[in-house]
Amino acid sequence: MTRVIDFSKRLINWYLERRRPLPWRQTKDPYHIWVSEIILQQTRVNQGIDCYLRFVSRFFDIQQLADADEEEVLKIWEGLGYYSRARNMHETARLVANRNKGKFPEEFEELLKLKGIGRYTAAAIASIAFNKPVAVVDGNVMRFLSRYFGISEPIDQANTVKSISRIANDLIIHTSPGEFNQAMMEFGALQCVPANPDCKACCFSTDCTALKTGKVHELPVKAKKAKPTERFFNYLVVWNNYHDSPCIFLKRRSAGDIWKHLYDFPLIETNKLLNVKQLVRHKEFKALFNGVVPEIEVYQGNYRHLLTHRVIHARFFKIILNESGSHNLSEDFFSTNDVSKYPLPKLINNFLVGQGLVQKQNRKT
């Protein structure tokens, strides 16, 4: 017990001196805490601040988010990736607004029942907003505790996560669990960093197992990641010249693949990128353009886009149509002024900006 008290005291003293003035730390509103934690799941803090401020400025409370159109939610989220987070938030907001009159559940187990809320997010909301003594265990916490206690099992295995969760819950301060959890996460983010931590300046250096045994750079242990899948997208950037001004074709992506409900161009996926001769012989291309070969150019440069488990290789072809009956596309053509109004994958946005077709959006709020 003495060791637990000493650990907590050192941690909180460090936190009160070193914590960053992050905007979501100025509130105990569960909605704002929820938004911040979902954003930070796969986003660096500096980028997350801008998105958080933009998001809560547009959707100030859960009712506003619930009432919004999904397309607008995805547009606000644009650039952060992992768009299922935004869709899950939208669905959960509607459920909480309709069933609970806008009030979040206070208990950890009830929060877990909401879509998109896992153990980490539920613990953050329960402890920070409702003062419930449930420990948050994220990557920062696992790294810190793995080093401090000398845990050599891979932290991406379920049994190790359970063990670290038990340790964190034994350490948590029951009178101020929210502050304790934020201190744990902050310590891992600022002090017990992944590479080259400043152990001499660490308040836990006297009893850190990893430091004593010379294993700071070996811990935490992670299992080997599977090799990402490579995919090859041949994008057809279709322009029509039979409107008053040239317009570009966009389609809304369906469920069952990446970027659900975002907008991109028609594509032909192959096992390698195609050249023009290969493209025009492809059966999908022939079907789109009724066997007629339109004007085709290749946009300069190929694109490589990294996702968590995939590498997307993309080549963009400029297709120019001069007659309305020369294709089997719908009439979803847009002026370049309107394209940026729709939620776009980062890959598509990078292409459009790179070609000067849309302006880069510098969002701060």
HULINTA-V770581 format. One record per pair of residues at least 6 apart in sequence whose ideal C-beta (glycine too) atoms are under 7 Angstrom apart, sorted by the first residue. I is the first residue (numbers start at 1). GAP is how many residues later the second one is. Records with the same first field share a line. If there is no record, write none. Layout:
BEGIN
I: GAP + GAP
END
This chain:
BEGIN
4: 166 + 167
7: 164
8: 163 + 165 + 172
10: 193 + 194
11: 172 + 173 + 176
12: 167 + 171
14: 173 + 189
15: 168 + 171
18: 172
19: 167
22: 27
23: 26 + 29 + 30
24: 8 + 9 + 12 + 28
25: 157
28: 100 + 101
29: 100
30: 74 + 95 + 99
31: 30 + 31 + 73
32: 24
33: 91 + 92 + 95 + 96
34: 87 + 91
35: 17 + 20 + 21
36: 16
37: 84 + 87
38: 47 + 51 + 78 + 83
39: 9 + 12 + 13 + 41
40: 8
41: 44
42: 39 + 40
43: 8 + 37
50: 313 + 314
51: 29
53: 312
54: 22 + 309 + 311
55: 21
57: 308
58: 18
59: 6 + 9
62: 31 + 34 + 35 + 40
63: 34 + 39
65: 24 + 25 + 28
66: 27 + 28 + 31
70: 17 + 20 + 191
71: 272
73: 13 + 17
74: 9 + 12 + 187 + 188 + 269
75: 267 + 268
77: 6 + 9
78: 265 + 266
79: 267
81: 265
83: 176 + 177 + 179
85: 31
88: 27 + 28
89: 27
91: 24
92: 22 + 23 + 24 + 25
95: 19
96: 6 + 8
104: 21
105: 6
106: 20 + 24 + 26
107: 19 + 25
108: 14 + 15 + 18 + 24 + 26
111: 6 + 11 + 14 + 15
112: 7 + 10
120: 16 + 17 + 18
123: 11 + 12 + 13 + 58
124: 12 + 57
126: 6 + 8
127: 6 + 7 + 9 + 50 + 51 + 54
128: 50 + 53 + 54
131: 46 + 47
132: 45
133: 39 + 41 + 44
134: 43
135: 30 + 33 + 34 + 37 + 46
136: 45 + 48 + 49
137: 24 + 27 + 28 + 31
138: 47
140: 45 + 48 + 49
141: 27 + 43 + 44 + 47
142: 13 + 22 + 78
143: 45 + 49 + 51 + 77
144: 40 + 43 + 44 + 48
145: 6 + 19 + 22 + 23
146: 9 + 73 + 74
147: 45 + 61 + 63 + 69 + 72
148: 56 + 60 + 61
149: 18 + 60
150: 59 + 60 + 63
151: 9 + 13
152: 67 + 69
153: 7 + 68
154: 6 + 67 + 68 + 69
155: 6 + 65 + 66 + 67
156: 66 + 67
157: 66
172: 8
173: 7
191: 6 + 11
197: 19
199: 6 + 12 + 17
202: 6
205: 6
210: 6 + 9
228: 81 + 82 + 83
229: 80 + 81
230: 81 + 83
231: 38 + 79 + 81
232: 37 + 38 + 39 + 40 + 41 + 81
233: 34 + 36 + 79 + 81
234: 33 + 34 + 36 + 39 + 40 + 45 + 81 + 83
235: 30 + 32 + 79 + 80 + 81 + 82
236: 29 + 30 + 31 + 81 + 83
237: 11 + 28 + 62 + 79 + 80 + 81 + 82
238: 11 + 28 + 81 + 83 + 91
239: 7 + 8 + 9 + 79 + 80 + 81 + 82
240: 6 + 7 + 81 + 93
241: 79 + 80 + 81
242: 79 + 80 + 81 + 82
243: 90
245: 90
247: 86 + 87 + 88
248: 85 + 86 + 88 + 91
249: 16 + 17 + 80 + 83 + 84
250: 13 + 15 + 82 + 84 + 89 + 92
251: 12 + 13 + 15 + 81
252: 9 + 11
253: 6 + 7 + 8 + 9 + 11
258: 49
259: 86
262: 81 + 82 + 83
263: 79 + 80 + 81
264: 80 + 81 + 84
266: 22 + 63
268: 14 + 16 + 17
273: 29 + 40 + 42
274: 8
276: 20 + 22
279: 6 + 38
280: 13
287: 41
288: 39 + 40 + 41
289: 37 + 38
290: 36 + 37 + 38
292: 34
294: 25 + 26 + 27 + 32
295: 25
296: 21 + 22 + 23
297: 21
298: 17 + 19
299: 17 + 19 + 56
302: 11 + 12 + 13
303: 11 + 44 + 47 + 48
304: 7 + 9
305: 7 + 9 + 41 + 42
312: 35
314: 33
316: 35
321: 6
336: 21 + 22
339: 13 + 19
340: 18 + 21
352: 6
353: 7
END
